[in-house]
Amino acid sequence: MTKTISLTNEVYSKLKKLKKLKGGKSFSEEINDLLEKAEPKGDIKSLKKFMGVLSKPEAKAFQREISIARSKAKPRVF
């Protein structure tokens, strides 16, 4: 099923340029790609893109820094 939507000329021009750059994709595919990139914060998919960014030594050093910062932080009182 398809739906008709209205776009401003500016948005249409940007979408058309994007479509030409990637080549071969439909407007629906381009919009879908853009929407997938705009996932809500905290969504597990948005976190997965960071998996493997740090090497193991970098990750361990980062964990040490976090532990040090947490040990220096004042406990919260509720």
N, CA, C and O of each residue as an XYZ file, in Angstrom:
312
protein
N       0.849     -1.179      0.000
C       0.000      0.000      0.000
C       0.895      1.242      0.000
O       1.936      1.264      0.656
N       0.500      2.228     -0.707
C       1.257      3.473     -0.767
C       0.427      4.611     -0.202
O      -0.800      4.540     -0.151
N       1.116      5.660      0.222
C       0.479      6.870      0.746
C       1.085      8.075      0.042
O       2.252      8.051     -0.349
N       0.311      9.099     -0.114
C       0.782     10.341     -0.708
C       1.094     11.312      0.417
O       0.278     11.519      1.315
N       2.290     11.912      0.362
C       2.661     12.913      1.359
C       3.082     14.189      0.647
O       3.409     14.169     -0.540
N       3.074     15.290      1.372
C       3.512     16.568      0.818
C       4.844     16.943      1.445
O       5.042     16.799      2.652
N       5.753     17.428      0.607
C       7.056     17.895      1.071
C       7.258     19.313      0.568
O       6.750     19.686     -0.489
N       7.999     20.094      1.328
C       8.360     21.414      0.815
C       9.345     21.210     -0.326
O       9.971     20.155     -0.430
N       9.483     22.209     -1.175
C      10.438     22.127     -2.277
C      11.852     21.903     -1.760
O      12.624     21.152     -2.355
N      12.187     22.552     -0.656
C      13.521     22.415     -0.066
C      13.801     20.966      0.349
O      14.857     20.417      0.036
N      12.857     20.362      1.047
C      13.026     18.976      1.497
C      13.070     18.035      0.302
O      13.882     17.110      0.266
N      12.213     18.265     -0.664
C      12.201     17.421     -1.865
C      13.551     17.496     -2.581
O      14.077     16.470     -3.009
N      14.113     18.696     -2.715
C      15.411     18.866     -3.378
C      16.513     18.114     -2.643
O      17.354     17.466     -3.266
N      16.504     18.205     -1.315
C      17.517     17.495     -0.519
C      17.367     15.981     -0.681
O      18.360     15.268     -0.827
N      16.154     15.506     -0.654
C      15.895     14.074     -0.806
C      16.299     13.596     -2.200
O      16.845     12.504     -2.358
N      16.027     14.413     -3.193
C      16.373     14.071     -4.572
C      17.896     13.991     -4.751
O      18.399     13.095     -5.429
N      18.632     14.945     -4.129
C      20.100     14.922     -4.185
C      20.646     13.675     -3.499
O      21.562     13.028     -4.006
N      20.083     13.346     -2.356
C      20.506     12.167     -1.615
C      20.266     10.908     -2.443
O      21.102     10.006     -2.492
N      19.129     10.869     -3.079
C      18.763      9.730     -3.931
C      19.763      9.566     -5.074
O      20.164      8.447     -5.394
N      20.168     10.687     -5.693
C      21.132     10.638     -6.793
C      22.499     10.165     -6.314
O      23.176      9.405     -7.006
N      22.904     10.616     -5.126
C      24.204     10.226     -4.587
C      24.291      8.731     -4.334
O      25.310      8.107     -4.628
N      23.244      8.162     -3.799
C      23.252      6.744     -3.471
C      22.894      5.884     -4.661
O      23.288      4.719     -4.732
N      22.158      6.441     -5.586
C      21.823      5.751     -6.828
C      20.955      4.525     -6.675
O      21.242      3.637     -5.873
N      19.896      4.488     -7.449
C      19.073      3.294     -7.534
C      18.047      3.091     -6.441
O      17.186      2.221     -6.577
N      18.100      3.852     -5.369
C      17.121      3.668     -4.299
C      15.882      4.519     -4.571
O      15.964      5.596     -5.161
N      14.753      4.016     -4.133
C      13.513      4.774     -4.272
C      13.436      5.822     -3.161
O      14.193      5.776     -2.191
N      12.518      6.756     -3.321
C      12.311      7.749     -2.270
C      11.913      7.063     -0.966
O      12.368      7.464      0.105
N      11.082      6.050     -1.043
C      10.661      5.325      0.160
C      11.852      4.687      0.867
O      11.948      4.730      2.093
N      12.759      4.095      0.089
C      13.949      3.479      0.682
C      14.842      4.519      1.339
O      15.382      4.282      2.420
N      15.002      5.668      0.694
C      15.817      6.743      1.269
C      15.220      7.247      2.577
O      15.930      7.423      3.567
N      13.916      7.477      2.574
C      13.245      7.944      3.793
C      13.352      6.896      4.885
O      13.594      7.236      6.043
N      13.176      5.635      4.540
C      13.291      4.562      5.517
C      14.697      4.520      6.123
O      14.842      4.358      7.334
N      15.734      4.665      5.287
C      17.115      4.694      5.779
C      17.317      5.840      6.766
O      17.940      5.665      7.813
N      16.787      7.010      6.424
C      16.918      8.171      7.306
C      16.203      7.945      8.635
O      16.707      8.322      9.694
N      15.025      7.328      8.571
C      14.275      7.066      9.797
C      14.975      6.041     10.681
O      14.943      6.155     11.907
N      15.603      5.047     10.074
C      16.334      4.052     10.851
C      17.524      4.675     11.568
O      17.868      4.264     12.676
N      18.150      5.660     10.944
C      19.280      6.353     11.576
C      18.815      7.229     12.727
O      19.605      7.554     13.613
N      17.552      7.615     12.729
C      17.009      8.509     13.745
C      16.318      7.721     14.855
O      15.267      8.130     15.350
N      16.906      6.595     15.243
C      16.302      5.762     16.294
C      16.275      6.523     17.612
O      17.128      7.375     17.860
N      15.309      6.220     18.445
C      15.246      6.887     19.745
C      16.482      6.579     20.581
O      17.034      5.480     20.513
N      16.909      7.556     21.369
C      18.058      7.344     22.244
C      17.727      6.250     23.247
O      16.592      6.132     23.710
N      18.733      5.456     23.572
C      18.533      4.383     24.527
C      18.060      3.092     23.892
O      18.006      2.055     24.554
N      17.720      3.146     22.634
C      17.305      1.946     21.916
C      18.525      1.047     21.766
O      19.615      1.534     21.463
N      18.360     -0.247     21.973
C      19.484     -1.184     21.907
C      20.167     -1.142     20.550
O      21.381     -1.331     20.471
N      19.417     -0.898     19.477
C      20.023     -0.816     18.149
C      20.990      0.360     18.061
O      22.030      0.269     17.408
N      20.643      1.467     18.721
C      21.520      2.626     18.663
C      22.804      2.381     19.452
O      23.835      2.986     19.156
N      22.755      1.515     20.437
C      23.956      1.185     21.200
C      24.841      0.190     20.462
O      26.064      0.233     20.596
N      24.246     -0.691     19.695
C      25.005     -1.730     18.991
C      26.016     -1.162     18.007
O      27.031     -1.801     17.729
N      25.755      0.024     17.477
C      26.690      0.584     16.503
C      28.035      0.943     17.136
O      29.011      1.186     16.427
N      28.086      0.976     18.477
C      29.332      1.274     19.166
C      30.102      0.028     19.592
O      31.217      0.131     20.103
N      29.518     -1.134     19.387
C      30.194     -2.376     19.756
C      31.456     -2.537     18.927
O      31.427     -2.385     17.705
N      32.559     -2.843     19.587
C      33.819     -3.068     18.894
C      34.577     -1.810     18.535
O      35.589     -1.882     17.839
N      34.110     -0.652     18.995
C      34.782      0.604     18.671
C      36.120      0.691     19.410
O      37.113      1.160     18.855
N      36.136      0.237     20.659
C      37.363      0.275     21.455
C      38.064     -1.071     21.419
O      37.422     -2.121     21.363
N      39.391     -1.027     21.452
C      40.141     -2.273     21.577
C      39.995     -2.744     23.033
O      39.550     -1.977     23.886
N      40.362     -3.981     23.315
C      40.249     -4.490     24.685
C      41.076     -3.663     25.672
O      40.567     -3.335     26.743
N      42.327     -3.312     25.362
C      43.083     -2.468     26.299
C      42.429     -1.101     26.520
O      42.413     -0.590     27.640
N      41.891     -0.513     25.449
C      41.207      0.777     25.587
C      39.963      0.636     26.456
O      39.681      1.499     27.288
N      39.223     -0.449     26.265
C      38.006     -0.675     27.041
C      38.339     -0.858     28.519
O      37.639     -0.327     29.380
N      39.406     -1.607     28.822
C      39.805     -1.815     30.224
C      40.240     -0.507     30.862
O      39.897     -0.233     32.012
N      40.988      0.299     30.133
C      41.415      1.603     30.646
C      40.203      2.492     30.908
O      40.148      3.209     31.907
N      39.243      2.436     30.007
C      38.010      3.215     30.162
C      37.243      2.757     31.399
O      36.734      3.580     32.159
N      37.161      1.424     31.600
C      36.479      0.891     32.780
C      37.184      1.329     34.062
O      36.524      1.650     35.051
N      38.529      1.347     34.053
C      39.275      1.814     35.235
C      38.944      3.263     35.539
O      38.715      3.627     36.692
N      38.919      4.094     34.499
C      38.595      5.515     34.690
C      37.191      5.686     35.268
O      36.971      6.530     36.136
N      36.265      4.901     34.795
C      34.886      4.968     35.312
C      34.859      4.547     36.775
O      34.198      5.189     37.592
N      35.571      3.473     37.114
C      35.619      3.006     38.500
C      36.207      4.062     39.421
O      35.706      4.279     40.525
N      37.273      4.721     38.969
C      37.900      5.779     39.774
C      36.921      6.925     39.978
O      36.765      7.420     41.095
N      36.266      7.346     38.916
C      35.300      8.446     39.007
C      34.144      8.084     39.932
O      33.689      8.922     40.710
N      33.666      6.853     39.857
C      32.560      6.430     40.724
C      32.988      6.368     42.181
O      32.208      6.705     43.071
N      34.222      5.939     42.433
C      34.685      5.853     43.828
C      34.836      7.243     44.446
O      34.703      7.398     45.660
N      35.112      8.248     43.622
C      35.253      9.611     44.112
C      33.921     10.341     44.248
O      33.836     11.362     44.931
N      32.885      9.821     43.601
C      31.583     10.485     43.619
C      30.909     10.323     44.966
O      31.066      9.304     45.638
N      30.165     11.330     45.346
C      29.406     11.263     46.593
C      28.186     10.385     46.381
O      27.546     10.453     45.332
N      27.857      9.557     47.375
C      26.653      8.720     47.221
C      25.407      9.581     47.190
O      25.347     10.640     47.815
N      24.430      9.117     46.463
C      23.148      9.831     46.375
C      22.302      9.489     47.591
O      22.291      8.353     48.065
N      21.609     10.477     48.072
C      20.689     10.268     49.202
C      19.278     10.539     48.701
O      18.970     11.622     48.204
N      18.430      9.527     48.847
C      17.054      9.682     48.378
C      16.116      9.899     49.536
O      14.911     10.050     49.334
